[in-house]
Amino acid sequence: MPTLAELSAKVDTLQTALDDEQIQIKAAIDALTTANADLQALVAAGGTEADRQAVSDKIDAVISDLQGTIA
């Protein structure tokens, strides 16, 4: 049977691993958000309004999906 100190150490290890994952997920979301803004600006420079809206809607759906996955 593990001691309280051993269990506490395992919890600390788990928390560190979780914190590391959260940092990586936030970095991925930040990168996606930046890519989204860049792509929206690029699309705004050309194409029809409907084309731009369709691409924007797809990007927003991807962002929502990603955020829903990690929420």
Backbone bond lengths (Angstrom), bond angles and torsions (degrees), N, CA, C in turn:
res aa  C-N    CA-C-N  psi(-1)  N-CA   C-N-CA  omega(-1)  CA-C   N-CA-C  phi
1 M - - - 1.451 - - 1.530 107.47 -
2 P 1.328 117.03 129.31 1.469 119.82 -179.66 1.529 110.92 -68.44
3 T 1.298 113.99 149.81 1.462 119.32 177.12 1.524 109.31 -80.80
4 L 1.302 115.04 167.54 1.465 120.47 177.22 1.524 110.42 -61.03
5 A 1.316 117.56 -38.92 1.468 121.29 178.80 1.525 111.06 -64.38
6 E 1.338 116.61 -39.92 1.472 120.12 178.68 1.527 110.80 -66.16
7 L 1.318 115.90 -43.02 1.470 119.56 177.62 1.525 110.87 -63.48
8 S 1.311 116.68 -41.11 1.460 120.75 178.54 1.524 110.77 -62.15
9 A 1.320 117.02 -41.42 1.467 120.89 178.23 1.519 110.87 -63.63
10 K 1.329 117.35 -38.74 1.468 120.43 178.04 1.525 110.86 -65.31
11 V 1.323 115.87 -39.99 1.468 119.90 177.79 1.531 109.65 -63.55
12 D 1.316 117.01 -42.02 1.468 120.81 178.02 1.524 110.68 -60.85
13 T 1.329 117.08 -42.51 1.468 121.55 178.40 1.523 110.60 -63.48
14 L 1.319 116.34 -43.32 1.464 121.07 178.12 1.522 111.00 -61.89
15 Q 1.324 117.16 -43.56 1.473 121.13 179.65 1.524 110.98 -62.75
16 T 1.316 117.30 -41.30 1.462 121.05 178.34 1.522 110.85 -62.88
17 A 1.334 115.97 -43.98 1.459 120.08 179.12 1.526 110.51 -63.15
18 L 1.314 117.06 -41.69 1.467 121.49 178.44 1.517 111.21 -64.13
19 D 1.317 116.66 -43.75 1.467 120.79 178.41 1.527 110.81 -60.21
20 D 1.331 116.64 -42.73 1.469 120.83 178.89 1.520 111.15 -61.91
21 E 1.330 117.03 -42.58 1.469 121.03 179.06 1.523 110.89 -64.77
22 Q 1.319 116.60 -40.80 1.461 120.16 -179.88 1.527 110.78 -63.31
23 I 1.308 117.14 -38.32 1.463 120.71 177.62 1.520 110.21 -63.16
24 Q 1.329 116.74 -43.29 1.459 120.40 -179.80 1.527 111.17 -67.01
25 I 1.318 117.12 -39.92 1.469 120.50 179.16 1.524 109.97 -65.44
26 K 1.330 117.15 -42.55 1.463 119.66 178.72 1.520 110.75 -62.68
27 A 1.327 117.08 -40.21 1.469 120.26 178.26 1.525 110.14 -63.05
28 A 1.317 117.46 -39.48 1.464 120.68 178.77 1.525 110.83 -65.52
29 I 1.309 116.94 -41.63 1.469 120.37 178.36 1.524 110.31 -65.95
30 D 1.325 116.87 -42.32 1.467 120.11 178.20 1.529 110.75 -60.76
31 A 1.322 116.36 -41.89 1.468 120.20 178.75 1.522 110.44 -65.29
32 L 1.319 117.03 -41.12 1.459 120.48 178.37 1.523 110.91 -65.11
33 T 1.311 116.81 -40.19 1.461 120.88 178.56 1.527 110.76 -62.82
34 T 1.320 116.44 -42.33 1.462 120.66 177.57 1.524 110.91 -64.66
35 A 1.320 116.02 -44.68 1.473 120.14 178.38 1.524 110.25 -61.76
36 N 1.313 116.02 -39.01 1.457 121.18 177.96 1.525 110.50 -59.93
37 A 1.304 116.94 -48.77 1.469 120.67 -179.05 1.526 110.73 -63.77
38 D 1.327 116.59 -42.22 1.466 120.06 179.06 1.518 111.36 -63.61
39 L 1.328 116.27 -43.54 1.463 119.87 -178.93 1.522 111.15 -67.40
40 Q 1.317 116.64 -39.60 1.463 119.20 178.31 1.535 110.51 -62.29
41 A 1.307 117.49 -40.21 1.464 120.74 177.87 1.521 110.71 -65.29
42 L 1.330 116.07 -40.95 1.459 120.42 179.09 1.524 111.41 -63.75
43 V 1.311 116.20 -45.64 1.464 120.62 -179.15 1.524 110.47 -67.42
44 A 1.331 117.09 -35.14 1.464 120.23 -179.51 1.519 111.48 -62.84
45 A 1.316 116.67 -24.09 1.457 120.21 -179.57 1.528 112.48 -76.51
46 G 1.307 118.10 -11.28 1.460 120.15 -178.91 1.511 111.10 -156.22
47 G 1.320 116.15 171.59 1.461 121.27 -179.62 1.518 111.34 82.17
48 T 1.319 113.45 169.13 1.461 118.82 179.23 1.521 110.14 -80.51
49 E 1.298 115.13 167.39 1.457 119.30 177.66 1.526 110.26 -59.78
50 A 1.319 116.76 -41.04 1.467 120.94 179.08 1.526 111.02 -63.98
51 D 1.341 117.42 -39.58 1.464 121.28 177.41 1.521 110.48 -61.70
52 R 1.318 115.54 -46.69 1.459 120.11 -179.33 1.518 111.17 -63.33
53 Q 1.328 116.91 -41.10 1.460 120.45 -179.41 1.525 110.68 -66.18
54 A 1.319 117.38 -40.02 1.463 120.82 179.82 1.524 111.33 -61.92
55 V 1.327 116.38 -44.41 1.465 119.93 178.78 1.527 110.31 -66.83
56 S 1.301 117.15 -42.24 1.455 121.36 178.78 1.526 110.97 -60.83
57 D 1.321 116.81 -42.45 1.470 120.95 178.51 1.527 111.04 -62.55
58 K 1.327 117.09 -40.97 1.467 120.70 178.35 1.523 110.90 -63.37
59 I 1.318 116.93 -42.95 1.465 120.95 179.30 1.523 109.94 -63.24
60 D 1.325 116.86 -45.51 1.457 120.17 179.45 1.530 111.33 -61.29
61 A 1.323 117.16 -37.10 1.462 120.93 178.41 1.524 111.08 -65.30
62 V 1.329 116.60 -40.05 1.463 120.11 178.36 1.525 110.19 -64.89
63 I 1.314 116.86 -43.59 1.462 120.47 179.05 1.526 110.40 -61.93
64 S 1.309 117.36 -45.19 1.468 121.12 179.40 1.521 111.19 -61.86
65 D 1.332 116.01 -40.63 1.451 120.67 178.91 1.524 110.82 -63.08
66 L 1.317 116.48 -45.23 1.457 120.73 179.71 1.531 110.72 -63.59
67 Q 1.316 116.66 -45.09 1.449 120.16 -179.53 1.524 111.40 -65.58
68 G 1.331 116.66 -36.94 1.455 120.23 177.11 1.513 112.94 -67.12
69 T 1.313 115.57 -31.21 1.456 120.87 -179.77 1.517 111.35 -68.58
70 I 1.325 116.62 -36.03 1.460 119.15 -175.25 1.510 113.49 -101.68
71 A 1.323 117.42 -2.65 1.477 120.06 -177.72 1.506 111.79 -74.53
